[in-house]
């Protein structure tokens, strides 16, 4: 009886090598993506692209972001600079950290300014400083509760607590929202200073009624955060 001598199948071997190579490449990509996720902070976007005519009439003449190149100082509040983000509100120009390593955010988004202001002015670092502007306000909290993510006390727009200078104003409408710092408060208005907006200073109407305070605007804010000084 004659036996056939077994041999290797070149085609099957080639297929096996291709499959192994694909597994190695896929694994490398997954590891690289995980590494990027660990290193890069979460996005922190936010902007206000327009100012209504009524607000513009009440707003003092200030520098407009679109007139300056990104990174140019265009305003200042209590010693903390406001920088232009150019003509593209969605652009960012790298990550920004303090000298001792605290993460401010993307240059020159609105989130970067408010975090830098609170850090430089009050030495306040937010326990969780990541996320877009709209997520700075926690809708699940009651009036005056402590917002643990931001390390600040939270008050709703339309509530019984009057806004004051240095409060962090949060707008939640839109894809990313917007944040600003209240720079002055009048009888029926508040002024804000902000980054990545058409103008750095803006006055918003405030309605005072039956012991409540409601800030109005083209996009009404959800509320404000406050540090206990």
TORKOL-419578 format. One line per 4 residues: their letters; for each residue x, y, z of N, C-alpha, C. Coordinates in nm, 2 decimals, padded with zeros to 4 digits. Atoms other than C-alpha are relative to their C-alpha. Layout:
N
A) X/Y/Z/X/Y/Z/X/Y/Z | ...
This chain:
229
XXXX) 00.09/-00.12/00.00/00.00/00.00/00.00/00.09/00.12/00.00 | -00.08/-00.12/00.01/00.13/00.34/-00.09/-00.07/00.11/00.08 | 00.05/-00.11/-00.07/00.08/00.64/00.13/00.04/00.13/-00.06 | -00.03/-00.13/00.05/00.05/01.00/00.02/00.08/00.08/00.11
XXXX) -00.08/-00.08/-00.09/00.31/01.22/00.18/-00.06/00.13/00.03 | 00.07/-00.12/-00.03/00.15/01.50/00.37/00.09/00.12/-00.03 | -00.07/-00.12/00.03/00.26/01.86/00.28/-00.07/00.12/00.04 | 00.06/-00.13/-00.04/00.20/02.22/00.37/-00.08/00.06/-00.12
XXXX) 00.08/-00.07/00.09/-00.07/02.42/00.20/00.04/00.15/-00.01 | -00.05/-00.14/00.00/00.09/02.75/00.09/-00.11/00.10/00.01 | 00.11/-00.10/-00.01/-00.25/02.93/00.05/-00.05/00.01/00.14 | 00.04/-00.01/-00.14/-00.36/02.84/00.40/00.10/00.07/00.09
XXXX) -00.11/-00.07/-00.08/-00.03/02.95/00.55/00.00/00.15/-00.02 | 00.00/-00.14/00.03/-00.06/03.28/00.37/-00.12/00.07/00.07 | 00.12/-00.05/-00.07/-00.41/03.34/00.51/00.02/00.02/00.15 | -00.03/-00.01/-00.14/-00.29/03.26/00.86/00.09/00.11/00.04
XXXX) -00.09/-00.11/-00.03/-00.01/03.51/00.84/-00.07/00.13/-00.01 | 00.07/-00.12/00.01/-00.24/03.78/00.72/-00.09/00.03/00.12 | 00.09/-00.02/-00.12/-00.49/03.72/01.01/00.08/00.04/00.12 | -00.09/-00.03/-00.11/-00.20/03.73/01.26/00.04/00.14/-00.01
XXXX) -00.05/-00.14/00.01/-00.07/04.06/01.12/-00.12/00.10/00.03 | 00.11/-00.09/-00.02/-00.42/04.22/01.13/-00.03/00.01/00.15 | 00.02/00.00/-00.15/-00.46/04.11/01.50/00.11/00.09/00.07 | -00.11/-00.08/-00.06/-00.12/04.27/01.58/-00.02/00.15/-00.02
XXXX) 00.02/-00.14/00.04/-00.20/04.60/01.40/-00.12/00.05/00.08 | 00.12/-00.04/-00.08/-00.55/04.62/01.57/00.03/00.02/00.14 | -00.04/-00.01/-00.14/-00.40/04.56/01.91/00.08/00.12/00.02 | -00.09/-00.12/-00.02/-00.14/04.83/01.86/-00.08/00.13/-00.01
XXXX) 00.09/-00.12/00.00/-00.41/05.08/01.76/-00.08/00.02/00.12 | 00.08/-00.01/-00.12/-00.62/05.01/02.06/00.09/00.05/00.12 | -00.09/-00.04/-00.10/-00.32/05.05/02.29/00.04/00.15/-00.01 | -00.04/-00.14/00.03/-00.23/05.38/02.12/-00.12/00.09/00.04
XXXX) 00.12/-00.08/-00.03/-00.59/05.51/02.16/-00.02/00.01/00.15 | 00.01/00.00/-00.15/-00.59/05.41/02.53/00.10/00.10/00.06 | -00.11/-00.09/-00.05/-00.26/05.60/02.58/-00.04/00.14/-00.02 | 00.04/-00.14/00.03/-00.40/05.91/02.41/-00.11/00.04/00.10
XXXX) 00.11/-00.03/-00.09/-00.71/05.89/02.63/00.05/00.04/00.14 | -00.06/-00.03/-00.13/-00.50/05.88/02.94/00.07/00.13/00.01 | -00.09/-00.12/-00.01/-00.28/06.17/02.85/-00.08/00.13/-00.03 | 00.07/-00.12/00.05/-00.52/06.42/02.68/-00.13/00.02/00.09
XXXX) 00.12/-00.03/-00.07/-00.78/06.59/02.90/-00.13/00.00/-00.09 | 00.13/-00.01/00.07/-01.15/06.59/02.80/-00.02/00.13/-00.06 | 00.02/-00.13/00.07/-01.26/06.86/02.56/-00.07/00.10/00.10 | 00.06/-00.10/-00.09/-01.36/07.19/02.73/-00.03/00.12/-00.09
XXXX) 00.04/-00.11/00.09/-01.53/07.40/02.47/-00.11/00.08/00.05 | 00.11/-00.09/-00.03/-01.77/07.69/02.50/00.02/00.13/-00.06 | -00.02/-00.13/00.06/-01.84/08.02/02.33/-00.14/00.07/-00.01 | 00.12/-00.08/00.03/-02.09/08.29/02.26/00.03/00.08/-00.13
XXXX) -00.04/-00.05/00.13/-02.09/08.39/01.89/-00.06/00.14/-00.03 | 00.07/-00.13/00.04/-02.33/08.69/01.89/-00.05/00.07/00.13 | 00.06/-00.08/-00.11/-02.46/08.97/02.11/-00.12/00.07/-00.06 | 00.13/-00.06/00.06/-02.82/09.09/02.06/00.02/00.15/00.00
XXXX) 00.00/-00.14/00.02/-02.89/09.45/01.96/-00.02/00.07/00.14 | 00.03/-00.06/-00.13/-03.04/09.53/02.30/00.12/00.00/00.10 | -00.12/00.01/-00.08/-02.73/09.40/02.48/00.11/00.09/-00.05 | -00.11/-00.08/00.06/-02.50/09.58/02.24/-00.01/00.14/00.04
XXXX) 00.02/-00.14/-00.04/-02.66/09.91/02.33/00.04/00.03/00.14 | -00.03/-00.01/-00.14/-02.60/09.85/02.70/00.15/-00.02/00.03 | -00.14/00.04/-00.02/-02.24/09.73/02.65/00.09/00.11/-00.03 | -00.10/-00.10/00.03/-01.96/09.97/02.68/00.09/-00.04/-00.12
XXXX) -00.08/00.04/00.12/-01.72/09.99/02.38/00.12/-00.08/00.05 | -00.10/00.08/-00.04/-01.48/09.71/02.42/00.07/-00.07/-00.12 | -00.07/00.07/00.11/-01.23/09.51/02.21/-00.09/-00.12/-00.05 | 00.07/00.11/00.05/-01.38/09.26/01.98/00.10/-00.11/-00.05
XXXX) -00.09/00.11/00.02/-01.22/08.92/01.95/00.04/-00.02/-00.14 | -00.03/00.02/00.14/-01.24/08.90/01.57/00.10/00.10/-00.06 | -00.09/-00.11/00.05/-01.02/09.21/01.54/00.15/-00.04/00.04 | -00.13/00.03/-00.05/-00.72/09.03/01.70/00.04/-00.15/-00.03
XXXX) -00.05/00.14/00.02/-00.50/08.72/01.63/-00.02/-00.08/00.13 | 00.01/00.08/-00.12/-00.54/08.43/01.87/00.12/00.02/00.09 | -00.11/-00.01/-00.10/-00.34/08.46/02.19/00.04/00.14/00.04 | -00.03/-00.14/-00.03/-00.34/08.84/02.19/-00.09/00.04/00.12
XXXX) 00.07/-00.05/-00.12/-00.44/09.00/02.53/-00.09/00.11/-00.04 | 00.10/-00.10/00.04/-00.76/09.20/02.47/-00.08/00.06/00.11 | 00.07/-00.05/-00.12/-00.89/09.26/02.82/00.07/-00.05/00.12 | -00.06/00.05/-00.13/-00.81/09.21/03.19/-00.11/00.02/00.11
XXXX) 00.09/-00.02/-00.11/-01.02/09.16/03.50/00.07/-00.04/00.13 | -00.07/00.02/-00.13/-00.86/09.19/03.85/00.14/-00.07/-00.02 | -00.13/00.05/00.03/-00.52/09.12/03.70/00.01/-00.13/-00.08 | 00.00/00.13/00.08/-00.62/08.81/03.50/-00.04/00.04/-00.15
XXXX) 00.02/-00.04/00.14/-00.59/08.85/03.12/-00.11/-00.08/-00.07 | 00.09/00.06/00.09/-00.85/08.78/02.86/00.06/00.00/-00.14 | -00.07/00.01/00.13/-00.71/08.65/02.53/-00.10/-00.02/-00.12 | 00.08/00.03/00.12/-00.85/08.65/02.18/00.01/-00.14/-00.05
XXXX) -00.01/00.13/00.07/-00.94/08.32/02.01/-00.02/00.01/-00.15 | 00.01/-00.02/00.14/-00.95/08.48/01.67/-00.14/00.00/-00.06 | 00.13/00.00/00.07/-01.24/08.44/01.42/-00.07/-00.13/00.01 | 00.06/00.13/00.00/-01.30/08.07/01.47/-00.03/-00.04/00.15
XXXX) 00.03/00.03/-00.14/-01.48/08.01/01.80/00.02/-00.14/00.04 | -00.02/00.14/-00.04/-01.43/07.64/01.78/00.15/-00.04/00.00 | -00.14/00.03/00.00/-01.06/07.66/01.74/00.06/00.00/00.14 | -00.08/00.00/-00.12/-00.81/07.58/02.01/00.14/00.00/-00.04
XXXX) -00.14/-00.02/00.03/-00.44/07.65/02.03/00.09/-00.07/00.10 | -00.09/00.08/-00.09/-00.30/07.38/02.25/-00.06/00.00/00.14 | 00.04/00.01/-00.14/-00.35/07.29/02.62/00.07/00.10/00.08 | -00.06/-00.11/-00.09/-00.28/07.55/02.89/00.00/-00.05/00.14
XXXX) -00.02/00.04/-00.14/-00.14/07.47/03.23/00.07/00.11/00.08 | -00.07/-00.10/-00.08/-00.03/07.68/03.52/00.15/-00.05/00.02 | -00.14/00.04/-00.01/00.34/07.68/03.61/00.02/-00.12/00.09 | -00.01/00.12/-00.08/00.27/07.42/03.88/-00.08/-00.12/-00.04
XXXX) 00.06/00.12/00.06/00.08/07.19/03.65/-00.15/-00.01/00.01 | 00.15/00.01/-00.01/-00.29/07.28/03.71/-00.05/00.03/-00.14 | 00.06/-00.01/00.13/-00.49/07.23/03.39/-00.11/00.10/-00.01 | 00.10/-00.10/00.02/-00.67/07.54/03.27/-00.11/-00.04/-00.11
XXXX) 00.09/00.03/00.11/-00.82/07.41/02.94/00.07/00.03/-00.13 | -00.06/-00.03/00.14/-00.78/07.47/02.57/00.01/00.15/-00.02 | -00.02/-00.14/00.04/-00.64/07.80/02.46/-00.09/00.03/-00.12 | 00.04/-00.09/-00.10/-00.84/08.03/02.43/-00.15/-00.01/00.02
XXXX) 00.14/00.02/-00.02/-01.18/07.89/02.51/-00.05/00.07/00.13 | 00.06/-00.07/-00.12/-01.42/08.04/02.77/00.03/-00.07/00.13 | -00.03/00.08/-00.12/-01.36/07.75/03.01/00.14/00.03/00.05 | -00.14/-00.03/-00.04/-00.98/07.83/03.01/00.00/00.12/00.08
XXXX) -00.01/-00.12/-00.07/-01.04/08.18/03.13/-00.06/-00.01/00.14 | 00.06/00.00/-00.14/-01.28/08.11/03.42/00.08/-00.09/00.09 | -00.09/00.08/-00.09/-01.06/07.83/03.55/00.13/00.07/00.04 | -00.13/-00.08/-00.03/-00.75/08.05/03.52/-00.03/00.11/00.10
XXXX) 00.03/-00.10/-00.09/-00.93/08.33/03.69/-00.02/-00.05/00.15 | 00.02/00.06/-00.13/-01.04/08.12/03.99/00.13/-00.05/00.06 | -00.13/00.05/-00.05/-00.69/07.97/04.02/00.09/00.11/00.04 | -00.10/-00.11/-00.02/-00.49/08.29/03.99/-00.06/00.10/00.11
XXXX) 00.06/-00.09/-00.10/-00.74/08.50/04.20/-00.02/-00.06/00.14 | 00.03/00.06/-00.13/-00.84/08.26/04.47/00.08/-00.13/00.03 | -00.08/00.12/-00.01/-00.59/07.97/04.43/-00.10/-00.12/00.01 | 00.10/00.11/-00.01/-00.90/07.75/04.37/00.02/-00.09/-00.12
XXXX) -00.01/00.10/00.10/-00.85/07.43/04.17/-00.13/-00.08/00.00 | 00.12/00.08/00.01/-01.16/07.25/04.05/00.03/-00.15/00.01 | -00.03/00.15/-00.01/-01.17/06.88/04.16/-00.02/-00.07/-00.13 | 00.02/00.06/00.14/-01.31/06.80/03.81/-00.01/00.12/-00.09
XXXX) 00.00/-00.12/00.08/-01.22/07.08/03.57/-00.02/-00.03/-00.15 | 00.02/00.03/00.14/-01.29/06.89/03.25/-00.14/00.01/-00.05 | 00.14/-00.01/00.05/-01.59/06.90/03.02/-00.03/00.13/-00.06 | 00.04/-00.12/00.06/-01.76/07.16/02.81/-00.07/00.09/00.10
XXXX) 00.05/-00.10/-00.09/-01.90/07.48/02.95/-00.13/-00.03/00.06 | 00.14/00.02/-00.04/-02.26/07.37/02.98/00.00/-00.10/00.12 | 00.00/00.10/-00.11/-02.16/07.09/03.23/00.06/00.06/00.13 | -00.04/-00.06/-00.13/-02.03/07.33/03.49/-00.12/00.02/00.09
XXXX) 00.12/-00.01/-00.08/-02.39/07.36/03.61/-00.06/-00.13/00.01 | 00.06/00.13/-00.03/-02.53/07.05/03.78/-00.15/00.02/00.02 | 00.15/-00.02/-00.01/-02.91/07.05/03.72/-00.06/-00.08/00.11 | 00.06/00.09/-00.11/-02.96/06.78/03.99/00.01/00.06/00.14
XXXX) -00.02/-00.06/-00.13/-02.85/07.01/04.27/-00.11/00.10/00.04 | 00.10/-00.09/-00.05/-03.09/07.21/04.49/00.07/00.14/00.02 | -00.05/-00.14/-00.01/-03.05/07.59/04.54/00.10/00.01/00.12 | -00.10/-00.02/-00.10/-02.73/07.67/04.73/00.08/-00.13/00.04
XXXX) -00.08/00.12/-00.03/-02.59/07.31/04.73/00.14/00.02/-00.06 | -00.14/00.00/00.04/-02.22/07.24/04.69/00.02/-00.08/-00.12 | -00.03/00.07/00.12/-02.12/07.15/04.34/00.14/-00.06/00.02 | -00.12/00.07/-00.03/-01.85/06.89/04.42/00.10/-00.01/-00.12
XXXX) -00.09/00.01/00.12/-01.72/06.87/04.06/00.08/00.13/-00.01 | -00.07/-00.13/00.02/-01.63/07.24/04.06/00.05/00.06/00.13 | -00.05/-00.05/-00.13/-01.57/07.29/04.43/-00.06/00.14/00.03 | 00.07/-00.13/-00.02/-01.82/07.59/04.43/-00.15/-00.03/00.04
XXXX) 00.14/00.01/-00.03/-02.17/07.66/04.56/-00.08/00.05/-00.12 | 00.07/-00.02/00.12/-02.44/07.66/04.30/-00.14/00.07/00.03 | 00.13/-00.07/-00.01/-02.74/07.90/04.26/-00.07/00.01/-00.13 | 00.08/00.00/00.12/-03.02/07.89/04.01/-00.04/00.14/-00.04
XXXX) 00.05/-00.13/00.05/-03.11/08.18/03.79/-00.15/00.00/00.03 | 00.14/-00.01/-00.04/-03.45/08.31/03.91/-00.03/-00.04/00.15 | 00.01/00.04/-00.14/-03.38/08.20/04.27/00.01/00.12/00.09 | 00.01/-00.11/-00.10/-03.36/08.40/04.59/00.14/00.05/00.04
XXXX) -00.14/-00.04/-00.03/-02.98/08.46/04.59/00.05/00.10/-00.11 | -00.05/-00.10/00.09/-02.85/08.78/04.43/00.14/-00.03/-00.06 | -00.13/00.02/00.05/-02.56/08.74/04.19/00.10/00.11/00.05 | -00.09/-00.10/-00.05/-02.24/08.91/04.29/00.13/-00.01/-00.08
XXXX) -00.12/00.00/00.07/-01.90/09.00/04.14/00.08/-00.12/00.03 | -00.08/00.12/-00.01/-01.67/08.71/04.08/-00.07/-00.13/-00.01 | 00.07/00.12/00.02/-01.95/08.46/04.05/00.03/-00.05/-00.14 | -00.02/00.06/00.13/-01.91/08.21/03.76/-00.14/-00.03/-00.06
XXXX) 00.13/00.01/00.07/-02.21/08.24/03.52/00.01/-00.11/-00.10 | 00.00/00.12/00.09/-02.31/07.93/03.33/-00.12/00.00/-00.09 | 00.11/00.01/00.10/-02.51/07.92/03.01/00.00/-00.15/-00.05 | 00.00/00.14/00.04/-02.62/07.56/02.92/-00.06/-00.02/-00.13
XXXX) 00.07/00.02/00.13/-02.81/07.62/02.59/00.11/-00.01/-00.11 | -00.10/00.02/00.11/-02.64/07.51/02.27/00.08/-00.13/00.02 | -00.08/00.12/00.00/-02.40/07.23/02.20/00.10/00.00/00.11 | -00.11/00.00/-00.10/-02.12/07.34/02.43/-00.03/00.09/00.12
XXXX) 00.02/-00.09/-00.11/-02.27/07.62/02.64/00.10/00.11/00.00 | -00.10/-00.11/-00.02/-02.07/07.92/02.77/00.01/00.03/00.15 | -00.02/-00.04/-00.14/-01.92/08.04/03.09/00.07/00.14/00.00 | -00.05/-00.13/-00.02/-01.83/08.39/03.21/00.02/00.04/00.14
XXXX) -00.01/-00.05/-00.14/-01.73/08.58/03.52/-00.08/00.13/00.02 | 00.07/-00.12/-00.03/-01.96/08.84/03.67/00.10/00.10/00.05 | -00.09/-00.10/-00.03/-01.76/09.16/03.69/-00.06/00.12/00.08 | 00.07/-00.11/-00.07/-02.02/09.41/03.83/-00.15/-00.03/00.00
XXXX) 00.15/00.02/-00.02/-02.38/09.41/03.95/-00.06/00.13/00.03 | 00.08/-00.12/-00.03/-02.63/09.70/03.94/-00.13/-00.04/00.05 | 00.14/00.02/-00.06/-02.99/09.74/04.05/-00.08/-00.10/-00.09 | 00.08/00.08/00.09/-03.13/09.58/03.73/00.09/-00.06/-00.11
XXXX) -00.09/00.05/00.10/-02.82/09.45/03.54/00.12/-00.06/00.06 | -00.13/00.05/-00.03/-02.51/09.25/03.56/00.10/00.01/-00.12 | -00.10/00.00/00.10/-02.19/09.29/03.37/00.09/-00.12/00.01 | -00.09/00.12/-00.01/-01.98/08.99/03.27/00.13/00.03/-00.08
XXXX) -00.13/00.00/00.08/-01.62/08.95/03.14/00.02/-00.14/-00.04 | 00.00/00.13/00.06/-01.56/08.66/02.91/00.10/-00.02/-00.11 | -00.10/00.03/00.11/-01.33/08.49/02.67/-00.07/-00.09/-00.11 | 00.06/00.07/00.11/-01.41/08.34/02.33/-00.15/00.04/-00.02
XXXX) 00.13/-00.06/00.03/-01.71/08.57/02.28/00.03/00.12/-00.10 | -00.02/-00.11/00.10/-01.77/08.85/02.02/00.06/00.12/00.08 | -00.05/-00.10/-00.08/-01.70/09.10/02.30/00.04/-00.05/00.14 | -00.05/00.04/-00.13/-01.51/09.07/02.63/-00.09/00.04/00.11
XXXX) 00.09/-00.05/-00.10/-01.76/09.27/02.83/-00.14/00.01/-00.05 | 00.14/00.00/00.04/-02.13/09.25/02.82/-00.10/00.03/00.12 | 00.09/-00.02/-00.10/-02.42/09.38/03.02/-00.13/-00.07/-00.03 | 00.13/00.08/00.01/-02.73/09.16/03.08/-00.10/00.06/00.10
XXXX) 00.11/-00.05/-00.09/-03.06/09.27/03.22/-00.03/-00.10/00.11 | 00.04/00.09/-00.11/-03.16/09.14/03.56/-00.13/00.05/00.06 | 00.13/-00.03/-00.06/-03.52/09.13/03.68/00.00/-00.04/00.15 | 00.01/00.02/-00.14/-03.57/09.17/04.05/-00.15/00.00/00.04
XXXX) 00.15/00.01/-00.02/-03.92/09.05/04.16/-00.03/-00.09/00.12 | 00.04/00.09/-00.11/-04.06/08.92/04.49/00.12/-00.07/00.06 | -00.11/00.06/-00.07/-03.72/08.85/04.63/00.08/-00.10/-00.09 | -00.08/00.09/00.09/-03.59/08.66/04.32/00.08/00.09/-00.10
XXXX) -00.09/-00.07/00.09/-03.32/08.75/04.07/00.01/-00.08/-00.13 | -00.01/00.08/00.12/-03.34/08.65/03.71/00.07/00.08/-00.11 | -00.09/-00.07/00.11/-03.07/08.74/03.45/-00.06/-00.04/-00.13 | 00.05/00.03/00.13/-03.21/08.77/03.10/00.11/00.03/-00.11
XXXX) -00.09/-00.02/00.11/-03.03/08.75/02.77/-00.05/-00.07/-00.12 | 00.04/00.07/00.12/-03.04/08.61/02.42/00.00/-00.15/00.04 | 00.00/00.14/-00.05/-02.95/08.28/02.59/00.01/00.02/00.16 | 00.00/-00.02/-00.15/-03.05/08.30/02.96/00.09/-00.10/00.07
XXXX) -00.09/00.09/-00.07/-02.80/08.15/03.20/-00.08/-00.10/00.09 | 00.06/00.10/-00.09/-02.89/07.84/03.41/00.02/00.05/00.14 | -00.03/-00.05/-00.13/-02.73/08.00/03.71/00.14/00.04/00.02 | -00.14/-00.04/-00.02/-02.40/08.09/03.88/00.06/-00.08/00.12
XXXX) -00.07/00.07/-00.11/-02.14/07.93/04.10/00.08/00.10/00.08 | -00.07/-00.10/-00.09/-01.97/08.10/04.39/00.10/-00.07/00.10 | -00.09/00.05/-00.10/-01.67/08.05/04.61/-00.02/00.07/00.13 | 00.02/-00.06/-00.13/-01.70/08.10/04.98/00.14/00.07/00.04
X) -00.12/-00.07/-00.02/-01.44/08.37/05.04/00.03/00.02/00.15
